[in-house]
Amino acid sequence: MRIILVRHGEPDYEKDCLTEKGRRQAAAAAERLEREKIEAVYTSPMGRARETAEALAERIGIKPVIQLPWMHELSWGGTDGRLIFADGHPWDCANEMIRLGEDLLNPDWTLHPLFCHNRVVSEAAGTAAGTDEWMRTLGYVREGAYYRCCRPDNEQHTVALFCHGGSSSAMIARLLNVTFPYVCAVLHMPFTGITIIRLGREPGKLVMPVVELASDIGHLSGFFPDE
């Protein structure tokens, strides 16, 4: 199984849609992904992700595009009205942990002062729970830190999921069994950046997801040489 994660194109956040540049980025990503033998297209329910997904779906003739409500972009901020560092922005908080010399892989990161009153903790947990349920529908059942392949065959299947920097970071953290702040710090996702996660196909075996590609924007080089 291959899971292709794609961040949306350049957005107009206020209108929750793509800019003209974002639409060109989405078209370039669709052209790049056309050869990946994608069998299903999934998307966040948010407009900028749906629009990016539709560019691929129309190009390869896949309908419908399936919405995953729990893959909406994460929100952040204080949970009890108090002021928190950088308004709880998770990438800023992860960078602050680095500045302080603290361990980004600490499993108790949700108790850290930068996160313990931050709404993003519950948001990331929701994405993690949704990830495990979605993986189950794809034939991979979570057992501890890994997934058991419960597919009836060992054929290679590929799906694409169009989402956001925050929700994809939370999903990757769950798949790879690392912390959300760690992924925020080490995997920056440009617009239409492509990340590919591959899982073993042997029925009955426990598998560890493997990163095949991370944040690739090679498809933009011909259209946007500076990216």
N, C-alpha and C positions, 0 to 999 in steps of 0.2 A: 504494500500500500504506500502510495506517495501522496502527501498532503502539500499542496502548493498554497502558501499564504501570500496575499498581495495587498499591500497598503493602497488605499484609494489615491487617485490623482490629486493634483493641486486643487484645494477647495475654496469655495466661498463659504466660510464657516457660518456667516450670518444667515445665508439662504439655504445652507446644507445641500449644496450642489457643487459640481465642478466648474472651475473657470474654463475659459477657452483653452488655455495651456493645459489644464487638467484633462480636458477631453482629448487633446492630442497625445498626452502621456498615456491615457487609457487605451487609445487606438494602437499606440506603439507596443504596449504591454500585451494587448490581444494578439497582435501579429507575432510577437515573440512566443506566446503560449500556444499558438495554434498547433504546433508540432508535438505537444506534450501528451496527446491521446487522453485528454481529460474527458471523464465520463459524467461528471456532475459538477454544477457550479452553485456554490453557496455564497451568501452575503450577509453582512450586518444589515439591520433594518434601516440604517441611516442613509439619507439620500446620496451623499458623496460616494459611499461604498457601493450602493446599488447601481449608480450610474456607471461606475468603473467596471462592475461585474457585467453589466448589459453589453458593454463593448465586446467582451469576449464571447458571451452567449450568442450574440447575433453573428459574430464572425464564424463560430464553429457550429451553429445551428442547434444549440442545446436550450430547451425549454422544459419546465420552467426554471427560473433561477430561484433557489430555495433560501428563504430568509431564516436566519438563526437569531432570534430576538436577544439572546444573552451575549451576542458578540458586538453589541453596541459599544461605542467608545466609552471608556471609563470616565467617571467624574471624580473630582478630588476636592478637598477643602475640609475645614474643621467640622467635627461631628456635634459639638456642644457649644458653638458660638465663640469659642476662644480663638485668638490669633495663633496660627501655626506657621512654621517656616515655609517661605515661598508659596503661601496659600495651599500647601500640601502638594504642589506639583511633583509627581513621583520622580521625574528625571532629575530635577533640582535636588530633591531629597537624597537620591542615590549618590549624586555627586558630592553632596555635603558629607555623607558617610565616608566617602573616599578621602575628602579633605581632612576629616577627623581621624583617619587611619583605622576605621572600623571595618569589621568583617561583613561584606555584602552577602556572604553565604550562610550567615547565622540563621538557623531555622526559626529562631525567636524574633525575627525581624519585625513582626507585627506588634511587638511590645516595645520597640525602640521609640524614644521620645519624638522622632520625626514622623512616625507612622501611627502610634497608638491612638491618637485622636483624629486620624485622617480617614475620611470617607472612602478613599481609594482601597483600603484594606478589604472592606466588605464587597466593594465592586470587583476587585480581583478574585475574591473567593467565589463570587457568583460565576465569573468566567471559568474558573477552574472546575466548578461543579458541572457547568454546561459542557465543558470540554470532555469530561469523562462520560457523560451521557451520550454525546455525539459520537465519541470513539466507539462506544458500545454498539451504536447503530451501524458503524462501519465494520464491525466484527472484531473489535479489540476491547477486552474487558480489563479494567484496572485491578491489579493485585499488588498491594504494597507500593513499591517505587516503579513498577513495570506494568506492562500490558500483556495479557495472554491473547494470542491470535486464535480467535474462534471462527474464523472464516471456513467455509466448507471446501475451499480449493486453495492452491498456492499460486494463482494467477496474479499478475501485477495489475493493480487498479490505481487510477489517479483521479483525485478530485481537487478543485480549486476553491479557495475561500477568500473573499475580498472583505477587508476589515480595516483596522485602525492601529496606530502605533501602540496605544495602551492595551487594548484588548488582545492584540496579537502577542504582546510581551507577556501578558498574563497566561495566555494559552501555551506559549513556548515554555514558560517557567513550569507549568504543570506537566507538560509532555516530557520535559527533560529532567524533572525532579530537582530543580534548582529554585532559588528564591526570585520573586518578582523584582526587587531592587537590583539584583545581579543582572538580570536580563535587560532592565532599563539602562544600566551602565555600559554593558558590553555590546549590545546589538541595537544600533541606531537605524531606524527604518525610514529612508527617503520616500517621497511620493512614488507610487507604483513599484517600490522595491519588492523583489521576489525572493521569498525564502521557501525552501523545499525540505520537508521532513519525511524521511523514509522509515518504514517499519518492516520487520521481517515477515515473511509470508507463510512460514511452515505452520500448518494447523496444529494447535495444541501447545505450542511453544511459548514461553515467556520471552518478550522482546523488549529491547531498549530502543526508543526512537533515535535515529541518526540524522544529523544535519547534513544534507546533501549540498545545499546552497544557502547563502545568507545575504539578504539585503542587496541583491544584484539589481543594478540599473543599466546593464549593458545595452538594453533595448532602446535607451534614450540617447545614446551617443550620436547616432546619425541625425536626430532631430534637435537635440539640445547639447551641442558639443561641450558646454561648460559643466555638465552634470555628470 
